[in-house]
């Protein structure tokens, strides 16, 4: 089995690599990763939650300012 075994092994390796190449062309291995679609939505952004918190702070400050203005108009503040 000296030389003949190597030829058969080589043929089987080539057949396997050929099959893998066909699968790659067909797209069999696409999107199999754990984080394949990471970043496709805004919530994946590092800064998204920071922007949400800043927006909530601005809205809260605006509500407080409007409340103070209404109290001043009523003469309570």
C-alpha positions as CSV (number, residue, x, y, z in Angstrom):
1,X,0.0,0.0,0.0
2,X,3.0,2.3,-0.3
3,X,2.4,4.5,-3.3
4,X,-1.1,3.3,-4.2
5,X,-2.4,4.4,-0.7
6,X,-1.1,7.9,-1.2
7,X,-2.8,8.3,-4.5
8,X,-6.2,7.1,-3.1
9,X,-5.7,9.5,-0.1
10,X,-4.9,12.3,-2.4
11,X,-7.9,11.6,-4.6
12,X,-10.2,11.6,-1.5
13,X,-8.7,14.8,-0.2
14,X,-9.2,16.5,-3.6
15,X,-12.7,15.2,-3.7
16,X,-13.4,16.7,-0.3
17,X,-11.9,20.0,-1.1
18,X,-13.8,20.0,-4.4
19,X,-17.0,19.4,-2.5
20,X,-16.2,22.3,-0.1
21,X,-15.5,24.6,-3.0
22,X,-18.8,23.7,-4.5
23,X,-20.5,24.4,-1.2
24,X,-18.8,27.8,-0.9
25,X,-20.0,28.7,-4.3
26,X,-23.6,27.7,-3.4
27,X,-23.4,29.7,-0.2
28,X,-23.8,26.8,2.2
29,X,-21.3,28.3,4.7
30,X,-22.8,31.8,4.7
31,X,-24.2,33.3,8.0
32,X,-23.2,30.4,10.2
33,X,-21.2,32.6,12.6
34,X,-22.4,33.3,16.1
35,X,-22.4,37.0,15.4
36,X,-23.1,36.9,11.7
37,X,-25.7,39.7,11.7
38,X,-24.3,41.7,14.5
39,X,-24.5,45.4,13.7
40,X,-27.4,45.2,11.3
41,X,-29.8,47.0,13.7
42,X,-29.2,50.3,15.6
43,X,-29.5,48.5,19.0
44,X,-26.2,46.8,18.3
45,X,-24.3,50.1,18.3
46,X,-22.1,50.8,21.3
47,X,-23.4,54.4,21.4
48,X,-27.1,53.6,20.9
49,X,-28.0,53.3,24.6
50,X,-26.0,56.4,25.4
51,X,-27.9,58.3,22.8
52,X,-31.2,57.0,24.3
53,X,-30.2,58.1,27.8
54,X,-29.2,61.5,26.6
55,X,-32.4,61.9,24.7
56,X,-34.4,60.9,27.8
57,X,-32.4,63.4,29.9
58,X,-33.2,66.2,27.5
59,X,-36.9,65.4,27.4
60,X,-37.0,65.2,31.2
61,X,-35.2,68.6,31.6
62,X,-37.6,70.1,29.1
63,X,-40.7,68.8,31.0
64,X,-39.2,70.2,34.3
65,X,-38.6,73.6,32.6
66,X,-42.2,73.6,31.2
67,X,-43.6,72.7,34.7
68,X,-41.6,75.5,36.3
69,X,-42.8,78.0,33.7
70,X,-46.5,76.9,34.3
71,X,-46.0,77.3,38.1
72,X,-44.5,80.8,37.5
73,X,-47.4,81.8,35.4
74,X,-49.8,80.7,38.1
75,X,-47.7,82.7,40.7
76,X,-46.8,79.6,42.7
77,X,-43.1,79.7,42.1
